[in-house]
C-alpha cells in the first residue's frame, strides 16, 4: 500500500454539521468514510472492521473520546486524531497521553483536517514496525530517512555522517525516532532522558532539543525535523531529515 492510497476513515463526531462537512471533504479526497455520532457505537464498529484512521471527537454522548482512545490503544496502533473544542494545555496533554497521534482544535478548516489526515497516514504507512509494537524502545537501532541510532554502542549517524551526540541527546533522538509523528510532552521525554529521580525542569528538554537541532543541521538536515508543537511538546518528522531539496 502506497502512502497516498485512499483510506478507510472512521469519523466519530456527534455534531451533524461538522461530521458531514469533514466527511464530504474526506470523500472528495478519495477516502472511504464511516460516520458515527455516539461513543457507545465506536468499539463495535472498530471490531467489525478496523479503519485505517480514526477521527475521534473528545466530547461524545455515551463513552467519551479519551476512554475510547485508551481502549482502542490496548489492542491496536491505528492512527487516531482527536477533534475537540477544549483547547487548554492540560486537555492536549491528556489526549496525547491516551495515545492520540494528533490533536485538532475546533474551529478548524476542513482542508487542514484533510492535509493532517494525509500526513498522519503517510507516517503510519511508512513505519509498519512502529505500528506493530506500541512500546518505545530507544535502545534499538532506528533507520528512518537515513538515521542510524544505537544506544548500546553510543553511535549516531545520519546519511553516514556521525552526529557526535551526548548520551542524553542520543536518548532523546532515539525516543522521538522510535515513534515518528507521535507528539511527546516534555514530561514524557524527561522520563526517557534520565534514569535517576533528579529534579529537572521541563525546559531541560528545550535545551537538549536546541543542541540536537543544531547538530542535525550540520549534516544538512532541517532543524524542523524535530518540530515544536505549541503548548504540548515535540514531534519527530523524518521526512525533513534530508533538508530543503
DAKASUL-V177007 format. One record per residue. N is the residue number from 1. RES is the residue in one small letter. PHI is phi in whole degrees, 0 to 359 (* if undefined). OMEGA is omega as a letter, one per 30 degrees, with the letter a starting at -180 (* if undefined). BURIAL is + if it has 9 or more other C-alpha atoms within 8 Angstrom, else -. Layout:
n->[N & N]
res->[RES & RES]
phi->[PHI & PHI]
omega->[OMEGA & OMEGA]
burial->[BURIAL & BURIAL]
//
This chain:
n->[1 & 2 & 3 & 4 & 5 & 6 & 7 & 8 & 9 & 10 & 11 & 12 & 13 & 14 & 15 & 16 & 17 & 18 & 19 & 20 & 21 & 22 & 23 & 24 & 25 & 26 & 27 & 28 & 29 & 30 & 31 & 32 & 33 & 34 & 35 & 36 & 37 & 38 & 39 & 40 & 41 & 42 & 43 & 44 & 45 & 46 & 47 & 48 & 49 & 50 & 51 & 52 & 53 & 54 & 55 & 56 & 57 & 58 & 59 & 60 & 61 & 62 & 63 & 64 & 65 & 66 & 67 & 68 & 69 & 70 & 71 & 72 & 73 & 74 & 75 & 76 & 77 & 78 & 79 & 80 & 81 & 82 & 83 & 84 & 85 & 86 & 87 & 88 & 89 & 90 & 91 & 92 & 93 & 94 & 95 & 96 & 97 & 98 & 99 & 100 & 101 & 102 & 103 & 104 & 105 & 106 & 107 & 108 & 109 & 110 & 111 & 112 & 113 & 114 & 115 & 116 & 117 & 118 & 119 & 120 & 121 & 122 & 123 & 124 & 125 & 126 & 127 & 128 & 129 & 130 & 131 & 132 & 133 & 134 & 135 & 136 & 137 & 138 & 139 & 140 & 141 & 142 & 143 & 144 & 145 & 146 & 147 & 148 & 149 & 150 & 151 & 152 & 153 & 154 & 155 & 156 & 157 & 158 & 159 & 160 & 161 & 162 & 163 & 164 & 165 & 166 & 167 & 168 & 169 & 170 & 171 & 172 & 173 & 174 & 175 & 176 & 177 & 178 & 179 & 180 & 181 & 182 & 183 & 184 & 185 & 186 & 187 & 188 & 189 & 190 & 191 & 192 & 193 & 194 & 195 & 196 & 197 & 198 & 199 & 200 & 201 & 202 & 203 & 204 & 205 & 206 & 207 & 208 & 209 & 210 & 211 & 212 & 213 & 214 & 215 & 216 & 217 & 218 & 219 & 220 & 221 & 222 & 223 & 224 & 225 & 226 & 227 & 228 & 229 & 230 & 231 & 232 & 233 & 234 & 235 & 236 & 237 & 238 & 239 & 240 & 241 & 242 & 243 & 244 & 245]
res->[x & x & x & x & x & x & x & x & x & x & x & x & x & x & x & x & x & x & x & x & x & x & x & x & x & x & x & x & x & x & x & x & x & x & x & x & x & x & x & x & x & x & x & x & x & x & x & x & x & x & x & x & x & x & x & x & x & x & x & x & x & x & x & x & x & x & x & x & x & x & x & x & x & x & x & x & x & x & x & x & x & x & x & x & x & x & x & x & x & x & x & x & x & x & x & x & x & x & x & x & x & x & x & x & x & x & x & x & x & x & x & x & x & x & x & x & x & x & x & x & x & x & x & x & x & x & x & x & x & x & x & x & x & x & x & x & x & x & x & x & x & x & x & x & x & x & x & x & x & x & x & x & x & x & x & x & x & x & x & x & x & x & x & x & x & x & x & x & x & x & x & x & x & x & x & x & x & x & x & x & x & x & x & x & x & x & x & x & x & x & x & x & x & x & x & x & x & x & x & x & x & x & x & x & x & x & x & x & x & x & x & x & x & x & x & x & x & x & x & x & x & x & x & x & x & x & x & x & x & x & x & x & x & x & x & x & x & x & x & x & x & x & x & x & x]
phi->[* & 280 & 293 & 255 & 295 & 305 & 245 & 269 & 245 & 261 & 257 & 250 & 207 & 268 & 269 & 304 & 296 & 293 & 300 & 294 & 297 & 297 & 299 & 298 & 293 & 292 & 298 & 296 & 277 & 98 & 274 & 272 & 228 & 242 & 252 & 228 & 244 & 218 & 300 & 291 & 265 & 287 & 299 & 300 & 293 & 293 & 292 & 290 & 208 & 291 & 283 & 276 & 199 & 239 & 263 & 237 & 290 & 286 & 262 & 226 & 293 & 77 & 291 & 278 & 298 & 295 & 293 & 295 & 300 & 297 & 296 & 294 & 296 & 293 & 229 & 209 & 255 & 305 & 301 & 234 & 246 & 266 & 248 & 200 & 263 & 270 & 258 & 297 & 302 & 297 & 292 & 299 & 295 & 298 & 297 & 288 & 296 & 287 & 113 & 290 & 272 & 204 & 216 & 243 & 264 & 279 & 284 & 223 & 277 & 299 & 294 & 295 & 301 & 299 & 295 & 290 & 300 & 300 & 295 & 295 & 297 & 298 & 295 & 295 & 286 & 274 & 226 & 301 & 294 & 291 & 287 & 285 & 228 & 282 & 294 & 278 & 238 & 294 & 282 & 281 & 284 & 250 & 215 & 272 & 55 & 83 & 262 & 241 & 228 & 210 & 292 & 299 & 255 & 52 & 242 & 217 & 223 & 233 & 53 & 85 & 268 & 293 & 264 & 55 & 268 & 287 & 304 & 292 & 296 & 295 & 296 & 296 & 295 & 295 & 297 & 291 & 289 & 289 & 221 & 303 & 88 & 280 & 272 & 251 & 287 & 298 & 297 & 298 & 290 & 301 & 299 & 268 & 274 & 227 & 281 & 274 & 253 & 299 & 281 & 232 & 276 & 293 & 290 & 301 & 298 & 302 & 294 & 294 & 297 & 301 & 293 & 294 & 301 & 297 & 288 & 296 & 297 & 297 & 269 & 98 & 283 & 283 & 297 & 285 & 300 & 252 & 267 & 282 & 250 & 306 & 77 & 236 & 170 & 222 & 225 & 266 & 237 & 300 & 295 & 266 & 295 & 280 & 77 & 285 & 65]
omega->[l & a & a & l & l & a & l & a & l & l & a & a & a & l & a & a & a & a & a & a & l & l & l & a & l & l & l & l & l & a & l & a & l & a & l & a & a & a & a & a & a & a & l & l & l & l & l & l & a & l & l & l & l & l & a & l & a & a & a & l & a & a & a & a & a & l & l & l & l & a & l & a & l & a & a & l & l & l & l & l & a & l & a & l & a & a & a & a & a & l & l & a & l & a & a & l & l & l & l & l & l & a & a & a & l & f & a & l & l & l & l & l & l & a & a & l & a & a & a & l & l & l & a & a & a & a & a & a & l & l & a & a & a & a & l & a & a & l & a & l & l & a & l & l & l & a & l & a & l & l & a & l & a & l & l & l & l & a & l & a & l & a & l & a & l & l & a & l & l & l & l & a & l & l & l & a & l & l & a & l & l & l & l & l & l & l & l & l & l & l & a & a & a & a & a & a & a & l & a & l & l & l & l & l & l & a & l & l & l & l & a & l & a & a & l & a & l & l & l & l & l & l & l & l & l & a & l & l & a & l & a & a & a & l & l & a & a & a & l & a & a & l & a & l & *]
burial->[- & - & - & - & - & - & + & + & + & + & + & + & + & + & - & - & - & - & + & - & + & + & + & - & + & + & + & - & - & - & + & + & + & - & + & + & + & + & + & - & - & + & + & - & + & + & - & - & - & - & + & + & + & + & + & + & + & + & - & + & + & - & + & + & + & + & + & + & + & + & - & + & + & - & - & - & + & + & + & + & + & + & + & + & - & - & - & - & - & - & + & + & + & - & + & + & - & + & + & + & + & + & + & + & + & - & - & - & - & + & - & - & + & + & - & - & + & + & - & + & + & + & + & + & + & - & - & - & - & + & + & - & - & - & - & - & - & + & + & + & + & + & - & - & - & - & + & + & + & + & + & - & - & + & + & + & + & + & - & - & - & - & + & - & + & - & - & + & + & + & + & + & + & + & + & + & + & + & + & + & + & + & + & + & + & + & - & - & + & + & - & + & + & - & - & - & - & - & - & - & - & + & - & - & + & - & - & + & + & - & - & + & + & + & + & + & + & - & + & + & + & + & + & + & + & + & + & - & + & - & - & + & + & + & + & + & + & + & - & + & + & + & - & - & -]
//
